[in-house]
Amino acid sequence: MLSSVLRSPRAIEVNIAIMRAFVRLRQMALSIDEVARRVEDLERSLGKHGEDIDEIFATLRALLYPPASGREMGFHVRD
């Protein structure tokens, strides 16, 4: 406030710098809100995809480690 009352070139420069700082601060606050919104969007979409990924891993485990059937298949060489 004092810089706008003094009206010297230096006071005007300081006043402009202060205004720019406040504008930048407001932009940063808005960008933080935008980042927070995007993180929330990601959390929502990952919640849905998380279930899909769990199902994929369960299917892969079933293919990699099939349950034992009790009988063996194939040719066996007897000693």
mmJSON file of the N, C-alpha and C atoms, coordinates in Angstrom:
{"data_MODEL":{"atom_site":{
"group_PDB":["ATOM","ATOM","ATOM","ATOM","ATOM","ATOM","ATOM","ATOM","ATOM","ATOM","ATOM","ATOM","ATOM","ATOM","ATOM","ATOM","ATOM","ATOM","ATOM","ATOM","ATOM","ATOM","ATOM","ATOM","ATOM","ATOM","ATOM","ATOM","ATOM","ATOM","ATOM","ATOM","ATOM","ATOM","ATOM","ATOM","ATOM","ATOM","ATOM","ATOM","ATOM","ATOM","ATOM","ATOM","ATOM","ATOM","ATOM","ATOM","ATOM","ATOM","ATOM","ATOM","ATOM","ATOM","ATOM","ATOM","ATOM","ATOM","ATOM","ATOM","ATOM","ATOM","ATOM","ATOM","ATOM","ATOM","ATOM","ATOM","ATOM","ATOM","ATOM","ATOM","ATOM","ATOM","ATOM","ATOM","ATOM","ATOM","ATOM","ATOM","ATOM","ATOM","ATOM","ATOM","ATOM","ATOM","ATOM","ATOM","ATOM","ATOM","ATOM","ATOM","ATOM","ATOM","ATOM","ATOM","ATOM","ATOM","ATOM","ATOM","ATOM","ATOM","ATOM","ATOM","ATOM","ATOM","ATOM","ATOM","ATOM","ATOM","ATOM","ATOM","ATOM","ATOM","ATOM","ATOM","ATOM","ATOM","ATOM","ATOM","ATOM","ATOM","ATOM","ATOM","ATOM","ATOM","ATOM","ATOM","ATOM","ATOM","ATOM","ATOM","ATOM","ATOM","ATOM","ATOM","ATOM","ATOM","ATOM","ATOM","ATOM","ATOM","ATOM","ATOM","ATOM","ATOM","ATOM","ATOM","ATOM","ATOM","ATOM","ATOM","ATOM","ATOM","ATOM","ATOM","ATOM","ATOM","ATOM","ATOM","ATOM","ATOM","ATOM","ATOM","ATOM","ATOM","ATOM","ATOM","ATOM","ATOM","ATOM","ATOM","ATOM","ATOM","ATOM","ATOM","ATOM","ATOM","ATOM","ATOM","ATOM","ATOM","ATOM","ATOM","ATOM","ATOM","ATOM","ATOM","ATOM","ATOM","ATOM","ATOM","ATOM","ATOM","ATOM","ATOM","ATOM","ATOM","ATOM","ATOM","ATOM","ATOM","ATOM","ATOM","ATOM","ATOM","ATOM","ATOM","ATOM","ATOM","ATOM","ATOM","ATOM","ATOM","ATOM","ATOM","ATOM","ATOM","ATOM","ATOM","ATOM","ATOM","ATOM","ATOM","ATOM","ATOM","ATOM","ATOM","ATOM","ATOM","ATOM","ATOM","ATOM","ATOM","ATOM","ATOM","ATOM"],
"id":[1,2,3,4,5,6,7,8,9,10,11,12,13,14,15,16,17,18,19,20,21,22,23,24,25,26,27,28,29,30,31,32,33,34,35,36,37,38,39,40,41,42,43,44,45,46,47,48,49,50,51,52,53,54,55,56,57,58,59,60,61,62,63,64,65,66,67,68,69,70,71,72,73,74,75,76,77,78,79,80,81,82,83,84,85,86,87,88,89,90,91,92,93,94,95,96,97,98,99,100,101,102,103,104,105,106,107,108,109,110,111,112,113,114,115,116,117,118,119,120,121,122,123,124,125,126,127,128,129,130,131,132,133,134,135,136,137,138,139,140,141,142,143,144,145,146,147,148,149,150,151,152,153,154,155,156,157,158,159,160,161,162,163,164,165,166,167,168,169,170,171,172,173,174,175,176,177,178,179,180,181,182,183,184,185,186,187,188,189,190,191,192,193,194,195,196,197,198,199,200,201,202,203,204,205,206,207,208,209,210,211,212,213,214,215,216,217,218,219,220,221,222,223,224,225,226,227,228,229,230,231,232,233,234,235,236,237],
"type_symbol":["N","C","C","N","C","C","N","C","C","N","C","C","N","C","C","N","C","C","N","C","C","N","C","C","N","C","C","N","C","C","N","C","C","N","C","C","N","C","C","N","C","C","N","C","C","N","C","C","N","C","C","N","C","C","N","C","C","N","C","C","N","C","C","N","C","C","N","C","C","N","C","C","N","C","C","N","C","C","N","C","C","N","C","C","N","C","C","N","C","C","N","C","C","N","C","C","N","C","C","N","C","C","N","C","C","N","C","C","N","C","C","N","C","C","N","C","C","N","C","C","N","C","C","N","C","C","N","C","C","N","C","C","N","C","C","N","C","C","N","C","C","N","C","C","N","C","C","N","C","C","N","C","C","N","C","C","N","C","C","N","C","C","N","C","C","N","C","C","N","C","C","N","C","C","N","C","C","N","C","C","N","C","C","N","C","C","N","C","C","N","C","C","N","C","C","N","C","C","N","C","C","N","C","C","N","C","C","N","C","C","N","C","C","N","C","C","N","C","C","N","C","C","N","C","C","N","C","C","N","C","C","N","C","C","N","C","C"],
"label_atom_id":["N","CA","C","N","CA","C","N","CA","C","N","CA","C","N","CA","C","N","CA","C","N","CA","C","N","CA","C","N","CA","C","N","CA","C","N","CA","C","N","CA","C","N","CA","C","N","CA","C","N","CA","C","N","CA","C","N","CA","C","N","CA","C","N","CA","C","N","CA","C","N","CA","C","N","CA","C","N","CA","C","N","CA","C","N","CA","C","N","CA","C","N","CA","C","N","CA","C","N","CA","C","N","CA","C","N","CA","C","N","CA","C","N","CA","C","N","CA","C","N","CA","C","N","CA","C","N","CA","C","N","CA","C","N","CA","C","N","CA","C","N","CA","C","N","CA","C","N","CA","C","N","CA","C","N","CA","C","N","CA","C","N","CA","C","N","CA","C","N","CA","C","N","CA","C","N","CA","C","N","CA","C","N","CA","C","N","CA","C","N","CA","C","N","CA","C","N","CA","C","N","CA","C","N","CA","C","N","CA","C","N","CA","C","N","CA","C","N","CA","C","N","CA","C","N","CA","C","N","CA","C","N","CA","C","N","CA","C","N","CA","C","N","CA","C","N","CA","C","N","CA","C","N","CA","C","N","CA","C","N","CA","C","N","CA","C","N","CA","C","N","CA","C","N","CA","C"],
"label_alt_id":[null,null,null,null,null,null,null,null,null,null,null,null,null,null,null,null,null,null,null,null,null,null,null,null,null,null,null,null,null,null,null,null,null,null,null,null,null,null,null,null,null,null,null,null,null,null,null,null,null,null,null,null,null,null,null,null,null,null,null,null,null,null,null,null,null,null,null,null,null,null,null,null,null,null,null,null,null,null,null,null,null,null,null,null,null,null,null,null,null,null,null,null,null,null,null,null,null,null,null,null,null,null,null,null,null,null,null,null,null,null,null,null,null,null,null,null,null,null,null,null,null,null,null,null,null,null,null,null,null,null,null,null,null,null,null,null,null,null,null,null,null,null,null,null,null,null,null,null,null,null,null,null,null,null,null,null,null,null,null,null,null,null,null,null,null,null,null,null,null,null,null,null,null,null,null,null,null,null,null,null,null,null,null,null,null,null,null,null,null,null,null,null,null,null,null,null,null,null,null,null,null,null,null,null,null,null,null,null,null,null,null,null,null,null,null,null,null,null,null,null,null,null,null,null,null,null,null,null,null,null,null,null,null,null,null,null,null],
"label_comp_id":["MET","MET","MET","LEU","LEU","LEU","SER","SER","SER","SER","SER","SER","VAL","VAL","VAL","LEU","LEU","LEU","ARG","ARG","ARG","SER","SER","SER","PRO","PRO","PRO","ARG","ARG","ARG","ALA","ALA","ALA","ILE","ILE","ILE","GLU","GLU","GLU","VAL","VAL","VAL","ASN","ASN","ASN","ILE","ILE","ILE","ALA","ALA","ALA","ILE","ILE","ILE","MET","MET","MET","ARG","ARG","ARG","ALA","ALA","ALA","PHE","PHE","PHE","VAL","VAL","VAL","ARG","ARG","ARG","LEU","LEU","LEU","ARG","ARG","ARG","GLN","GLN","GLN","MET","MET","MET","ALA","ALA","ALA","LEU","LEU","LEU","SER","SER","SER","ILE","ILE","ILE","ASP","ASP","ASP","GLU","GLU","GLU","VAL","VAL","VAL","ALA","ALA","ALA","ARG","ARG","ARG","ARG","ARG","ARG","VAL","VAL","VAL","GLU","GLU","GLU","ASP","ASP","ASP","LEU","LEU","LEU","GLU","GLU","GLU","ARG","ARG","ARG","SER","SER","SER","LEU","LEU","LEU","GLY","GLY","GLY","LYS","LYS","LYS","HIS","HIS","HIS","GLY","GLY","GLY","GLU","GLU","GLU","ASP","ASP","ASP","ILE","ILE","ILE","ASP","ASP","ASP","GLU","GLU","GLU","ILE","ILE","ILE","PHE","PHE","PHE","ALA","ALA","ALA","THR","THR","THR","LEU","LEU","LEU","ARG","ARG","ARG","ALA","ALA","ALA","LEU","LEU","LEU","LEU","LEU","LEU","TYR","TYR","TYR","PRO","PRO","PRO","PRO","PRO","PRO","ALA","ALA","ALA","SER","SER","SER","GLY","GLY","GLY","ARG","ARG","ARG","GLU","GLU","GLU","MET","MET","MET","GLY","GLY","GLY","PHE","PHE","PHE","HIS","HIS","HIS","VAL","VAL","VAL","ARG","ARG","ARG","ASP","ASP","ASP"],
"label_asym_id":["A","A","A","A","A","A","A","A","A","A","A","A","A","A","A","A","A","A","A","A","A","A","A","A","A","A","A","A","A","A","A","A","A","A","A","A","A","A","A","A","A","A","A","A","A","A","A","A","A","A","A","A","A","A","A","A","A","A","A","A","A","A","A","A","A","A","A","A","A","A","A","A","A","A","A","A","A","A","A","A","A","A","A","A","A","A","A","A","A","A","A","A","A","A","A","A","A","A","A","A","A","A","A","A","A","A","A","A","A","A","A","A","A","A","A","A","A","A","A","A","A","A","A","A","A","A","A","A","A","A","A","A","A","A","A","A","A","A","A","A","A","A","A","A","A","A","A","A","A","A","A","A","A","A","A","A","A","A","A","A","A","A","A","A","A","A","A","A","A","A","A","A","A","A","A","A","A","A","A","A","A","A","A","A","A","A","A","A","A","A","A","A","A","A","A","A","A","A","A","A","A","A","A","A","A","A","A","A","A","A","A","A","A","A","A","A","A","A","A","A","A","A","A","A","A","A","A","A","A","A","A","A","A","A","A","A","A"],
"label_entity_id":["1","1","1","1","1","1","1","1","1","1","1","1","1","1","1","1","1","1","1","1","1","1","1","1","1","1","1","1","1","1","1","1","1","1","1","1","1","1","1","1","1","1","1","1","1","1","1","1","1","1","1","1","1","1","1","1","1","1","1","1","1","1","1","1","1","1","1","1","1","1","1","1","1","1","1","1","1","1","1","1","1","1","1","1","1","1","1","1","1","1","1","1","1","1","1","1","1","1","1","1","1","1","1","1","1","1","1","1","1","1","1","1","1","1","1","1","1","1","1","1","1","1","1","1","1","1","1","1","1","1","1","1","1","1","1","1","1","1","1","1","1","1","1","1","1","1","1","1","1","1","1","1","1","1","1","1","1","1","1","1","1","1","1","1","1","1","1","1","1","1","1","1","1","1","1","1","1","1","1","1","1","1","1","1","1","1","1","1","1","1","1","1","1","1","1","1","1","1","1","1","1","1","1","1","1","1","1","1","1","1","1","1","1","1","1","1","1","1","1","1","1","1","1","1","1","1","1","1","1","1","1","1","1","1","1","1","1"],
"label_seq_id":[1,1,1,2,2,2,3,3,3,4,4,4,5,5,5,6,6,6,7,7,7,8,8,8,9,9,9,10,10,10,11,11,11,12,12,12,13,13,13,14,14,14,15,15,15,16,16,16,17,17,17,18,18,18,19,19,19,20,20,20,21,21,21,22,22,22,23,23,23,24,24,24,25,25,25,26,26,26,27,27,27,28,28,28,29,29,29,30,30,30,31,31,31,32,32,32,33,33,33,34,34,34,35,35,35,36,36,36,37,37,37,38,38,38,39,39,39,40,40,40,41,41,41,42,42,42,43,43,43,44,44,44,45,45,45,46,46,46,47,47,47,48,48,48,49,49,49,50,50,50,51,51,51,52,52,52,53,53,53,54,54,54,55,55,55,56,56,56,57,57,57,58,58,58,59,59,59,60,60,60,61,61,61,62,62,62,63,63,63,64,64,64,65,65,65,66,66,66,67,67,67,68,68,68,69,69,69,70,70,70,71,71,71,72,72,72,73,73,73,74,74,74,75,75,75,76,76,76,77,77,77,78,78,78,79,79,79],
"pdbx_PDB_ins_code":[null,null,null,null,null,null,null,null,null,null,null,null,null,null,null,null,null,null,null,null,null,null,null,null,null,null,null,null,null,null,null,null,null,null,null,null,null,null,null,null,null,null,null,null,null,null,null,null,null,null,null,null,null,null,null,null,null,null,null,null,null,null,null,null,null,null,null,null,null,null,null,null,null,null,null,null,null,null,null,null,null,null,null,null,null,null,null,null,null,null,null,null,null,null,null,null,null,null,null,null,null,null,null,null,null,null,null,null,null,null,null,null,null,null,null,null,null,null,null,null,null,null,null,null,null,null,null,null,null,null,null,null,null,null,null,null,null,null,null,null,null,null,null,null,null,null,null,null,null,null,null,null,null,null,null,null,null,null,null,null,null,null,null,null,null,null,null,null,null,null,null,null,null,null,null,null,null,null,null,null,null,null,null,null,null,null,null,null,null,null,null,null,null,null,null,null,null,null,null,null,null,null,null,null,null,null,null,null,null,null,null,null,null,null,null,null,null,null,null,null,null,null,null,null,null,null,null,null,null,null,null,null,null,null,null,null,null],
"Cartn_x":[0.827,0.0,0.872,1.923,2.794,3.457,3.762,4.427,3.53,2.225,1.334,1.15,1.381,1.25,2.496,3.664,4.914,5.086,4.639,4.652,6.044,7.045,8.38,8.549,9.512,9.724,9.993,10.779,11.078,9.815,8.975,7.734,6.793,6.767,5.916,6.415,7.726,8.293,7.951,8.079,7.764,6.285,5.436,3.998,3.67,4.293,4.068,4.555,5.72,6.258,5.329,4.765,3.832,2.581,2.034,0.846,1.137,2.304,2.676,2.82,3.364,3.505,2.132,1.173,-0.169,-0.866,-0.667,-1.249,-0.66,0.653,1.32,0.846,0.688,0.195,-1.201,-2.059,-3.408,-3.36,-2.477,-2.332,-1.87,-0.937,-0.452,-1.562,-2.365,-3.472,-4.47,-4.749,-5.666,-5.071,-3.768,-3.154,-3.134,-2.994,-3.056,-4.446,-5.473,-6.839,-7.004,-6.418,-6.504,-5.792,-4.628,-3.886,-4.688,-5.272,-6.079,-7.266,-7.906,-9.037,-8.582,-7.421,-6.914,-6.545,-5.984,-5.651,-6.923,-7.956,-9.234,-9.801,-9.693,-10.153,-9.381,-8.066,-7.241,-7.624,-7.859,-8.248,-9.556,-10.504,-11.787,-11.598,-10.809,-10.625,-9.794,-8.816,-8.015,-8.828,-9.802,-10.669,-11.355,-11.86,-12.507,-11.488,-10.363,-9.347,-8.681,-8.626,-8.03,-8.745,-10.058,-10.838,-10.519,-10.399,-10.063,-8.678,-7.718,-6.359,-6.326,-7.07,-7.142,-7.667,-8.669,-9.234,-8.21,-7.453,-6.412,-5.363,-4.915,-3.906,-4.442,-5.691,-6.282,-6.31,-6.639,-6.653,-5.246,-4.271,-2.889,-2.392,-2.721,-2.326,-2.951,-4.205,-4.878,-4.209,-3.727,-3.048,-1.639,-0.958,0.408,0.446,-0.507,-0.533,-1.884,-2.099,-3.391,-3.515,-4.723,-4.906,-4.522,-3.949,-3.543,-4.782,-4.785,-5.962,-5.89,-4.714,-4.598,-4.122,-4.321,-3.811,-2.8,-1.817,-0.762,-1.076,-0.672,-0.906,0.437,0.465,1.664,2.336,3.506,4.253,5.249,5.36,6.307,7.226,8.474,9.458,9.631,9.472,9.649,11.058,11.613,12.968,12.957],
"Cartn_y":[-1.191,0.0,1.255,1.221,2.377,2.664,1.602,1.811,2.56,2.401,3.128,4.583,4.893,6.259,7.081,6.452,7.179,7.666,6.947,7.313,7.576,6.986,7.085,5.923,6.021,4.903,3.587,3.647,2.429,1.889,2.767,2.345,1.701,2.237,1.661,0.279,0.117,-1.206,-2.224,-1.801,-2.706,-3.062,-2.088,-2.334,-3.347,-3.174,-4.113,-5.509,-5.575,-6.875,-7.565,-6.787,-7.346,-7.881,-7.121,-7.559,-8.842,-8.884,-10.089,-11.285,-11.054,-12.142,-12.676,-11.789,-12.231,-12.962,-12.478,-13.161,-14.568,-14.676,-15.986,-16.91,-16.352,-17.138,-17.684,-16.841,-17.285,-18.383,-18.223,-19.252,-20.576,-20.49,-21.711,-22.384,-21.589,-22.151,-22.839,-22.228,-22.844,-24.109,-24.106,-25.303,-26.436,-26.107,-27.142,-27.762,-26.936,-27.461,-28.371,-27.986,-28.797,-30.134,-30.099,-31.344,-32.238,-31.649,-32.437,-33.071,-32.339,-32.891,-34.048,-33.891,-34.959,-36.206,-36.017,-37.162,-37.899,-37.153,-37.79,-38.562,-37.982,-38.679,-39.974,-39.922,-41.126,-42.18,-41.758,-42.712,-43.401,-42.636,-43.237,-44.235,-43.858,-44.762,-45.975,-45.813,-46.948,-47.913,-47.395,-48.28,-49.289,-48.839,-49.733,-50.653,-50.084,-50.887,-51.863,-51.505,-52.396,-53.732,-53.696,-54.942,-55.742,-55.066,-55.744,-56.372,-55.651,-56.163,-57.368,-57.321,-58.47,-59.702,-59.503,-60.625,-61.184,-60.314,-60.762,-61.582,-61.094,-61.843,-63.18,-63.237,-64.5,-65.492,-65.026,-65.888,-66.369,-65.471,-65.862,-66.891,-66.701,-67.68,-69.044,-69.045,-70.315,-71.005,-70.233,-70.83,-71.297,-70.561,-70.929,-72.08,-72.113,-73.133,-73.848,-74.698,-75.389,-76.36,-76.598,-77.541,-78.956,-79.706,-81.089,-81.948,-82.712,-83.531,-84.905,-85.301,-86.614,-87.664,-87.458,-88.425,-87.748,-88.522,-87.985,-88.257,-87.363,-87.531,-87.591,-88.229,-88.266,-89.63,-89.719,-90.969,-90.981,-92.118,-92.28,-93.444,-93.247,-94.311,-95.06,-96.373,-97.201,-97.726,-97.723,-98.263,-99.734],
"Cartn_z":[0.0,0.0,0.0,0.771,0.851,-0.486,-1.254,-2.538,-3.518,-3.425,-4.333,-3.897,-2.629,-2.134,-2.463,-2.426,-2.631,-4.072,-5.043,-6.458,-7.038,-6.477,-7.068,-8.04,-8.967,-9.899,-9.174,-8.116,-7.353,-6.688,-6.13,-5.477,-6.49,-7.699,-8.75,-9.128,-9.254,-9.564,-8.48,-7.223,-6.102,-6.114,-6.378,-6.428,-7.531,-8.698,-9.813,-9.438,-8.786,-8.371,-7.377,-6.462,-5.483,-6.19,-7.12,-7.849,-8.638,-9.286,-10.035,-9.108,-7.92,-6.95,-6.537,-6.307,-5.938,-7.091,-8.302,-9.462,-9.574,-9.42,-9.508,-8.39,-7.195,-6.06,-6.342,-6.929,-7.283,-8.344,-9.34,-10.374,-9.774,-8.83,-8.185,-7.384,-6.69,-5.912,-6.835,-7.974,-8.934,-9.524,-9.783,-10.353,-9.335,-8.05,-7.012,-6.989,-7.122,-7.184,-8.394,-9.522,-10.741,-10.543,-9.923,-9.66,-8.72,-7.685,-6.743,-7.46,-8.361,-9.113,-9.993,-10.639,-11.502,-10.697,-9.514,-8.667,-8.265,-7.921,-7.577,-8.766,-9.971,-11.171,-11.38,-11.183,-11.331,-10.309,-9.072,-8.035,-8.395,-8.929,-9.324,-10.465,-11.469,-12.605,-12.215,-11.318,-10.888,-10.046,-9.321,-8.539,-9.449,-10.578,-11.539,-12.183,-12.593,-13.262,-12.301,-11.022,-10.03,-9.987,-10.068,-10.082,-11.337,-12.472,-13.719,-13.648,-13.071,-12.953,-12.021,-10.927,-10.02,-10.747,-11.592,-12.351,-13.339,-13.975,-14.919,-14.188,-13.009,-12.26,-11.776,-11.373,-10.942,-12.102,-13.288,-14.47,-14.799,-14.719,-14.988,-13.978,-12.709,-11.69,-11.979,-12.385,-12.694,-13.873,-14.841,-15.986,-15.62,-14.775,-14.394,-13.405,-12.514,-11.464,-11.481,-12.464,-12.525,-11.349,-10.916,-9.807,-10.246,-9.31,-9.622,-9.82,-10.906,-11.21,-10.565,-10.101,-9.478,-10.459,-11.725,-12.683,-13.578,-13.947,-14.772,-16.233,-17.068,-18.493,-19.204,-20.356,-21.153,-21.08,-21.676,-21.711,-20.554,-19.913,-18.822,-19.148,-18.903,-19.134,-17.85,-17.94,-16.743,-16.693,-15.544,-15.391,-15.184],
"occupancy":[1.0,1.0,1.0,1.0,1.0,1.0,1.0,1.0,1.0,1.0,1.0,1.0,1.0,1.0,1.0,1.0,1.0,1.0,1.0,1.0,1.0,1.0,1.0,1.0,1.0,1.0,1.0,1.0,1.0,1.0,1.0,1.0,1.0,1.0,1.0,1.0,1.0,1.0,1.0,1.0,1.0,1.0,1.0,1.0,1.0,1.0,1.0,1.0,1.0,1.0,1.0,1.0,1.0,1.0,1.0,1.0,1.0,1.0,1.0,1.0,1.0,1.0,1.0,1.0,1.0,1.0,1.0,1.0,1.0,1.0,1.0,1.0,1.0,1.0,1.0,1.0,1.0,1.0,1.0,1.0,1.0,1.0,1.0,1.0,1.0,1.0,1.0,1.0,1.0,1.0,1.0,1.0,1.0,1.0,1.0,1.0,1.0,1.0,1.0,1.0,1.0,1.0,1.0,1.0,1.0,1.0,1.0,1.0,1.0,1.0,1.0,1.0,1.0,1.0,1.0,1.0,1.0,1.0,1.0,1.0,1.0,1.0,1.0,1.0,1.0,1.0,1.0,1.0,1.0,1.0,1.0,1.0,1.0,1.0,1.0,1.0,1.0,1.0,1.0,1.0,1.0,1.0,1.0,1.0,1.0,1.0,1.0,1.0,1.0,1.0,1.0,1.0,1.0,1.0,1.0,1.0,1.0,1.0,1.0,1.0,1.0,1.0,1.0,1.0,1.0,1.0,1.0,1.0,1.0,1.0,1.0,1.0,1.0,1.0,1.0,1.0,1.0,1.0,1.0,1.0,1.0,1.0,1.0,1.0,1.0,1.0,1.0,1.0,1.0,1.0,1.0,1.0,1.0,1.0,1.0,1.0,1.0,1.0,1.0,1.0,1.0,1.0,1.0,1.0,1.0,1.0,1.0,1.0,1.0,1.0,1.0,1.0,1.0,1.0,1.0,1.0,1.0,1.0,1.0,1.0,1.0,1.0,1.0,1.0,1.0,1.0,1.0,1.0,1.0,1.0,1.0,1.0,1.0,1.0,1.0,1.0,1.0],
"B_iso_or_equiv":[0.0,0.0,0.0,0.0,0.0,0.0,0.0,0.0,0.0,0.0,0.0,0.0,0.0,0.0,0.0,0.0,0.0,0.0,0.0,0.0,0.0,0.0,0.0,0.0,0.0,0.0,0.0,0.0,0.0,0.0,0.0,0.0,0.0,0.0,0.0,0.0,0.0,0.0,0.0,0.0,0.0,0.0,0.0,0.0,0.0,0.0,0.0,0.0,0.0,0.0,0.0,0.0,0.0,0.0,0.0,0.0,0.0,0.0,0.0,0.0,0.0,0.0,0.0,0.0,0.0,0.0,0.0,0.0,0.0,0.0,0.0,0.0,0.0,0.0,0.0,0.0,0.0,0.0,0.0,0.0,0.0,0.0,0.0,0.0,0.0,0.0,0.0,0.0,0.0,0.0,0.0,0.0,0.0,0.0,0.0,0.0,0.0,0.0,0.0,0.0,0.0,0.0,0.0,0.0,0.0,0.0,0.0,0.0,0.0,0.0,0.0,0.0,0.0,0.0,0.0,0.0,0.0,0.0,0.0,0.0,0.0,0.0,0.0,0.0,0.0,0.0,0.0,0.0,0.0,0.0,0.0,0.0,0.0,0.0,0.0,0.0,0.0,0.0,0.0,0.0,0.0,0.0,0.0,0.0,0.0,0.0,0.0,0.0,0.0,0.0,0.0,0.0,0.0,0.0,0.0,0.0,0.0,0.0,0.0,0.0,0.0,0.0,0.0,0.0,0.0,0.0,0.0,0.0,0.0,0.0,0.0,0.0,0.0,0.0,0.0,0.0,0.0,0.0,0.0,0.0,0.0,0.0,0.0,0.0,0.0,0.0,0.0,0.0,0.0,0.0,0.0,0.0,0.0,0.0,0.0,0.0,0.0,0.0,0.0,0.0,0.0,0.0,0.0,0.0,0.0,0.0,0.0,0.0,0.0,0.0,0.0,0.0,0.0,0.0,0.0,0.0,0.0,0.0,0.0,0.0,0.0,0.0,0.0,0.0,0.0,0.0,0.0,0.0,0.0,0.0,0.0,0.0,0.0,0.0,0.0,0.0,0.0],
"pdbx_formal_charge":[null,null,null,null,null,null,null,null,null,null,null,null,null,null,null,null,null,null,null,null,null,null,null,null,null,null,null,null,null,null,null,null,null,null,null,null,null,null,null,null,null,null,null,null,null,null,null,null,null,null,null,null,null,null,null,null,null,null,null,null,null,null,null,null,null,null,null,null,null,null,null,null,null,null,null,null,null,null,null,null,null,null,null,null,null,null,null,null,null,null,null,null,null,null,null,null,null,null,null,null,null,null,null,null,null,null,null,null,null,null,null,null,null,null,null,null,null,null,null,null,null,null,null,null,null,null,null,null,null,null,null,null,null,null,null,null,null,null,null,null,null,null,null,null,null,null,null,null,null,null,null,null,null,null,null,null,null,null,null,null,null,null,null,null,null,null,null,null,null,null,null,null,null,null,null,null,null,null,null,null,null,null,null,null,null,null,null,null,null,null,null,null,null,null,null,null,null,null,null,null,null,null,null,null,null,null,null,null,null,null,null,null,null,null,null,null,null,null,null,null,null,null,null,null,null,null,null,null,null,null,null,null,null,null,null,null,null],
"auth_seq_id":[1,1,1,2,2,2,3,3,3,4,4,4,5,5,5,6,6,6,7,7,7,8,8,8,9,9,9,10,10,10,11,11,11,12,12,12,13,13,13,14,14,14,15,15,15,16,16,16,17,17,17,18,18,18,19,19,19,20,20,20,21,21,21,22,22,22,23,23,23,24,24,24,25,25,25,26,26,26,27,27,27,28,28,28,29,29,29,30,30,30,31,31,31,32,32,32,33,33,33,34,34,34,35,35,35,36,36,36,37,37,37,38,38,38,39,39,39,40,40,40,41,41,41,42,42,42,43,43,43,44,44,44,45,45,45,46,46,46,47,47,47,48,48,48,49,49,49,50,50,50,51,51,51,52,52,52,53,53,53,54,54,54,55,55,55,56,56,56,57,57,57,58,58,58,59,59,59,60,60,60,61,61,61,62,62,62,63,63,63,64,64,64,65,65,65,66,66,66,67,67,67,68,68,68,69,69,69,70,70,70,71,71,71,72,72,72,73,73,73,74,74,74,75,75,75,76,76,76,77,77,77,78,78,78,79,79,79],
"auth_comp_id":["MET","MET","MET","LEU","LEU","LEU","SER","SER","SER","SER","SER","SER","VAL","VAL","VAL","LEU","LEU","LEU","ARG","ARG","ARG","SER","SER","SER","PRO","PRO","PRO","ARG","ARG","ARG","ALA","ALA","ALA","ILE","ILE","ILE","GLU","GLU","GLU","VAL","VAL","VAL","ASN","ASN","ASN","ILE","ILE","ILE","ALA","ALA","ALA","ILE","ILE","ILE","MET","MET","MET","ARG","ARG","ARG","ALA","ALA","ALA","PHE","PHE","PHE","VAL","VAL","VAL","ARG","ARG","ARG","LEU","LEU","LEU","ARG","ARG","ARG","GLN","GLN","GLN","MET","MET","MET","ALA","ALA","ALA","LEU","LEU","LEU","SER","SER","SER","ILE","ILE","ILE","ASP","ASP","ASP","GLU","GLU","GLU","VAL","VAL","VAL","ALA","ALA","ALA","ARG","ARG","ARG","ARG","ARG","ARG","VAL","VAL","VAL","GLU","GLU","GLU","ASP","ASP","ASP","LEU","LEU","LEU","GLU","GLU","GLU","ARG","ARG","ARG","SER","SER","SER","LEU","LEU","LEU","GLY","GLY","GLY","LYS","LYS","LYS","HIS","HIS","HIS","GLY","GLY","GLY","GLU","GLU","GLU","ASP","ASP","ASP","ILE","ILE","ILE","ASP","ASP","ASP","GLU","GLU","GLU","ILE","ILE","ILE","PHE","PHE","PHE","ALA","ALA","ALA","THR","THR","THR","LEU","LEU","LEU","ARG","ARG","ARG","ALA","ALA","ALA","LEU","LEU","LEU","LEU","LEU","LEU","TYR","TYR","TYR","PRO","PRO","PRO","PRO","PRO","PRO","ALA","ALA","ALA","SER","SER","SER","GLY","GLY","GLY","ARG","ARG","ARG","GLU","GLU","GLU","MET","MET","MET","GLY","GLY","GLY","PHE","PHE","PHE","HIS","HIS","HIS","VAL","VAL","VAL","ARG","ARG","ARG","ASP","ASP","ASP"],
"auth_asym_id":["A","A","A","A","A","A","A","A","A","A","A","A","A","A","A","A","A","A","A","A","A","A","A","A","A","A","A","A","A","A","A","A","A","A","A","A","A","A","A","A","A","A","A","A","A","A","A","A","A","A","A","A","A","A","A","A","A","A","A","A","A","A","A","A","A","A","A","A","A","A","A","A","A","A","A","A","A","A","A","A","A","A","A","A","A","A","A","A","A","A","A","A","A","A","A","A","A","A","A","A","A","A","A","A","A","A","A","A","A","A","A","A","A","A","A","A","A","A","A","A","A","A","A","A","A","A","A","A","A","A","A","A","A","A","A","A","A","A","A","A","A","A","A","A","A","A","A","A","A","A","A","A","A","A","A","A","A","A","A","A","A","A","A","A","A","A","A","A","A","A","A","A","A","A","A","A","A","A","A","A","A","A","A","A","A","A","A","A","A","A","A","A","A","A","A","A","A","A","A","A","A","A","A","A","A","A","A","A","A","A","A","A","A","A","A","A","A","A","A","A","A","A","A","A","A","A","A","A","A","A","A","A","A","A","A","A","A"],
"auth_atom_id":["N","CA","C","N","CA","C","N","CA","C","N","CA","C","N","CA","C","N","CA","C","N","CA","C","N","CA","C","N","CA","C","N","CA","C","N","CA","C","N","CA","C","N","CA","C","N","CA","C","N","CA","C","N","CA","C","N","CA","C","N","CA","C","N","CA","C","N","CA","C","N","CA","C","N","CA","C","N","CA","C","N","CA","C","N","CA","C","N","CA","C","N","CA","C","N","CA","C","N","CA","C","N","CA","C","N","CA","C","N","CA","C","N","CA","C","N","CA","C","N","CA","C","N","CA","C","N","CA","C","N","CA","C","N","CA","C","N","CA","C","N","CA","C","N","CA","C","N","CA","C","N","CA","C","N","CA","C","N","CA","C","N","CA","C","N","CA","C","N","CA","C","N","CA","C","N","CA","C","N","CA","C","N","CA","C","N","CA","C","N","CA","C","N","CA","C","N","CA","C","N","CA","C","N","CA","C","N","CA","C","N","CA","C","N","CA","C","N","CA","C","N","CA","C","N","CA","C","N","CA","C","N","CA","C","N","CA","C","N","CA","C","N","CA","C","N","CA","C","N","CA","C","N","CA","C","N","CA","C","N","CA","C","N","CA","C","N","CA","C","N","CA","C","N","CA","C"],
"pdbx_PDB_model_num":[1,1,1,1,1,1,1,1,1,1,1,1,1,1,1,1,1,1,1,1,1,1,1,1,1,1,1,1,1,1,1,1,1,1,1,1,1,1,1,1,1,1,1,1,1,1,1,1,1,1,1,1,1,1,1,1,1,1,1,1,1,1,1,1,1,1,1,1,1,1,1,1,1,1,1,1,1,1,1,1,1,1,1,1,1,1,1,1,1,1,1,1,1,1,1,1,1,1,1,1,1,1,1,1,1,1,1,1,1,1,1,1,1,1,1,1,1,1,1,1,1,1,1,1,1,1,1,1,1,1,1,1,1,1,1,1,1,1,1,1,1,1,1,1,1,1,1,1,1,1,1,1,1,1,1,1,1,1,1,1,1,1,1,1,1,1,1,1,1,1,1,1,1,1,1,1,1,1,1,1,1,1,1,1,1,1,1,1,1,1,1,1,1,1,1,1,1,1,1,1,1,1,1,1,1,1,1,1,1,1,1,1,1,1,1,1,1,1,1,1,1,1,1,1,1,1,1,1,1,1,1,1,1,1,1,1,1]
}}}
